[in-house]
């Protein structure tokens, strides 16, 4: 029986936070290569090891996602510090008793 979109979303087959990519994009091609290699690897090893491989892949994906998020947060914090420093330098150009006229 084919699942509806709502059923796929409910059962976790579709993750709303994942972003899609175009079929001709370089990232999509890399994804398809990775998926093919993963399937070939699973076919080459005994079934009792599939769970271990899946755990490793899942952990590796989580690690990469956390690393990417940490790098993004670091970049945003650096940018905000830079902007605050630039703004504070502009505010300190004139002393309080200096005549601006």
Secondary structure, DSSP 8 states (H G I E B T S, - for coil): ----HHHHHHTTSS-TTS----TTSHHHHHHHHHHHHHHHHHHHS-GGGHHHHHHHHHHHHHHHHHHHHHHHHHHHHHHHHHHHHHHHHHHTSS-TTS---
